[in-house]
């Protein structure tokens, strides 16, 4: 059984390596590519903390040379992986939320910060952190520093594998990924194939666009993390092979 990994690089390769360690074969099919925006970044002094909802923000800050100026800030990371990457980048004070934007907002609100929060983000946001934290008296300065640009088509190997019924499951980590995959996979799949194709999703929010596009076989991870996705993939693979 082969699985399809839809994450952008370099995350696709990292996930494929983890699947390989579980003896699960996978095909790479990133549906987005990260592009750096010409951001109008504010002076980096005066912020009480920085919020991170993606490792892509860290990669972009490194690309544009701003990381060294920000390393003194307290970081609120959406989940374990983003927190791990922040520590590797040199941030010493990192607080971890539970993998969702709502949990990150709650974690920041409970910290009772005495200054604004810097939020380097993608152009396409899944929620409004500034609005969510405003009732708590916190100002969030959101700076779009990157954009995840949708691919125009799936890689040929992925298209052929989908059309041939060779994919045992698709791993989907974000709502926008789900939306794009539904569009790109449509020419490769019959209605019957679409309904039967197992979609392994990070959360209910991620799965929603797939259900709306008639992908009816949706499985959810127990927790919005890479570890939970790997546990889901392993359990699913074992169930299919009877091992």
Secondary structure, 3 states (H helix, E strand, C coil): CEEEECCCCCHHHHHHHHHHHCCCEEEECCCEEEEECCCCCCCCCCEEEEEECCHHHHHHHHHCCCHHHHCCCEEEECCHHHHHHHHHHCCCCEEECCCCHHHHHHHHHHCCCCCEEEEEEECCCCCCHHHHHHCCCCCEEEEEEEEEEECCCCCHHHHHHHHCCCEEEEEECCHHHHHHHHHHHHHHCCHHHHHHCCEEECCHHHHHHHHHCCCCCEEECCCCCHHHHHHHHHHHHHHHHCC
